[in-house]
Amino acid sequence: MARYGNEQRVQPNSPDYRFFFKNADGKYISTFHDIPLSAGSKEDKEIPAKRKANFNMWQISFLTRVIYGITVLFHRPGKIKAI
């Protein structure tokens, strides 16, 4: 069985598309803290190049989900910031 898996939500290639990483027990894990930096010889080391959009890490949420590289607006007291 694979050491890591993922759960995809919403239709791929849409702005709301998300996927979350899971460990072998099926528990959600953080991509920053729970997955090793270096991969073994049988593991993929990057997102495939033939994807239609870039991926970014969403660091604000509880689970560090991977999202498409689109402009996201969020509110802070007194201003809106585009990231």
Secondary structure, 3 states (H helix, E strand, C coil): CCCEEEEEECCCCCCCCEEEEEECCCCECCCCCCCCCCCCCCCCCCCCCCCCCCEEECCCCCCCCEEECCCCEEEECCEEEEC
